[in-house]
Amino acid sequence: MNLLVTGAAGFIGSRYVRMLLASDAPDAPRITVLDALTYAGSLRNLEPGHPRLEFVHGDIRDAELVDKLMADTDQVVHFAAESHVDRSIRAASDFVLTNVVGTQVLLDAAVRHSVGPFVHVSTDEVYGSITSGSATETHPLRPSSPYSASKASADLLALAHHRTHGLDVRVTRCSNNYGPHQFPEKIVPLFVTHLLDGRKVPLYGEGLNVRDWLHVDDHCAGVDLVRTAGRPGEVYNIGGGTELTNRELTGRLLEACGAGWDRVVHVEDRKGHDLRYSVDWSKARDELGYRPRRDFDTGLAETVAWYRDHRAWWEPLERRTDAERP
């Protein structure tokens, strides 16, 4: 079986590919990775040379290339996306072009070549802020940022291709991921790398925004359950089960890095900053047997240790990110 995985030189996609390549099952898929190697992607995140892995450097918006790859593809897992909210607020066009237009190019080719399942990986941010309770898969989509709006648009396009063309589309919506190989612009690696370097860390507002934290390995396991056992045309929330305010998360990161609150700088809150995200993942639990396995405190300690031990991976990325900041 040939599996096309888009965006797999990035954080979550590369972890997913590594998980599949670790299997020696007779039916383990041959994997083609399509990645444009933008700022957040790196071949160092993958296992070049693995006999079941082929890497193709290219853009999901390249219709000719995508059609060529899709002709030899049985299934798709689509991770490729622009995903950083702050970048989307500064400049939204790349998010629309990659997340919406790129997804449409993939869907068109999948329909032409009768590919399926097509797993479209999305985010809990499409639901917008949840005052109380947790969003089920039928919750209205109320995105707040250009990033989440582009992902909501892509979700709807994917589901429309199921309803219109019968394409076997399955959508996942995950909560906030953390773990090794995450680009150091997101809150966990940003804070960890800054603290390890003796620098200060920026906390938006009073730090009261709440997020549900999901280890990347649990997310990848959930995505693969959807690929192998999910139902066509369905949406599955994948949550982590650990809700923390950003202030609470900061406290845990400070403790893990041996730093104090004097290293925290309160900065002006992000525009349109959603107060709370929370997803109800009981559908994935009941239908697919999904549940997060990684204890948050253990997973966070392991993540901090990984960044402490892998400076050669993140220091060049951090320098580049610092240079890009206004």
Disulfide bonds with the S-S distance in Angstrom:
none
